[in-house]
Amino acid sequence: MSVIIILLIVSILIAGGFLIGFLWGVKDGQFDDATSPAQRILFDNEQSNKS
């Protein structure tokens, strides 16, 4: 039974670490621009070297 308690505590700590990382990313603006990366592949801005 003590193994289950240890695993539960470890899993809560890992989940808390992921939550802190997610909140840190949101605070730093990691997820602000969700539209342009999806559209960037549709538009070719580079000039091709075809003759």
Secondary structure, DSSP 8 states (H G I E B T S, - for coil): -HHHHHHHHHHHHHHHHHHHHHHHHHHTTTTS--SHHHHHTTS--S-----
